[in-house]
Amino acid sequence: MYKLFFKIAVSVVIISSFSARSAAQNNPYIDGRALHFGFFVGLNAFDFDVRYKNDVQFDGVKYAVADARLKPGFTVGVITDFRLHDYWNLRINPMLQFAERELTYKNLTNNELTRHNIISVPVSLPVYLKYSAERTGNYKPYLIGGVGVSYDLSRNEEKPVLLRAFDFYVEFGLGCDLYFSFFKLAPELKLAIGFNDLLTPLNERNSGFISDTDRKYTNMLNRLGSRMLTLVFNFE
């Protein structure tokens, strides 16, 4: 999945670079505005930083957490950009994301695998600092980093593994502004790392929503941290 995101980002930059090529600068004054807006769409891949108990036994059967698999999702949001300096911008980018993660458990007696999909629909509010290089023609690479908070709208009490709604994260990445006649396009690749333990322990859950059979899937876990890779395309 990570390799796929990288290949898509490189392909988009190469294709867009040929499209943006011009003898003169497109939109020479676009970066001089004190405030401007835009929007972005893109792909995401949510992942877990899983910490689990080794070879946990339930009803005489040993289980282990095999892995957490990535699945592609969708991201959409808006851009509010404040110019601080020739090279620095402050950006506030509220977004809505649709994501899916999968936890896999292994029965060590018969090697049978059990998979649980966890759907997330977080509303996120990140704040970034963007540092840009000198513009060359119609290209300007940049680095971006910041912090954010998210709230998951899709918590389902009946799932074997329940995630907490709130998370705080740090995020960093890179991109390249590509200037066209009436707008600029910026492919941007970012990695986010969450601070919170998202796992809701059984003693904080309503026992009526989870069966005795499913309780072992939470008991096998010590912690679930969040990681997120996004590839977005900014239009400004």
C-alpha positions, 0 to 999 in steps of 0.5 A: 500500500505504501509503495502504491501511494508513492508510485501514484504521487510520483506519476501525478507530479511527472504528468502535472509537470509536463502540463504546467510547463510554460515559457512564462510564469503562470499566476505570478501573483497568486502567492502574494495574497494574505489569505486564500482558500481552496479544497482537496481530495485524495486517498488515505490508508489508516493503520494500527500500531498494535501492541498485543498479548502473546498467545492468549488462551480462551476456552482451552484454545490459544489465539494470537494477533496476526496483523493489521492490514491496510485498506484504501480510503477517501479524504476530502476537505477545505483549505484556509491559507494565511501567508506569514512570510515569503516562505512560510504559510499557516494552513487550517484544513478541516477534512472528512475521511472514510477509512477502513482497517482490518485486524486479523486473529489466528487460532494457533490450534488449527491456524484458522484466521478471523478478520474484523473490519473496523470502519472509521469516519473521522472529522479532523481539524489539523493546523499546519506550517508550510515551508516553501522553496523558491519558485522556479518557473511553474514549480515550487516544492515545499515541506509541511508539518503540524498537529491535529485532532479528530473525532470518529463519527462511526463508533459501533458498540456492537463490534468486537473491538471498539475504538475511542472517538478522539485522537490527537496526532502529529503529521508531516509530509511534502508536496509541490505547487504546480502553477496553471493559468487560473489555479495551482495544483499541489500533490501532497503526501503526508504521514500522521502518527496518533498519540492516543490509545484508541482501544476501549477496554471491556470495563468501559463498554456496555457489556450488553453490546458484546457477546462473551465469544467476542470479548477475547478479541479485545482482551488480546490487545494491549494498545491500538495506536493510529497511523495514517498515510494520505495522498491529497491533491490541493486545488487553490 
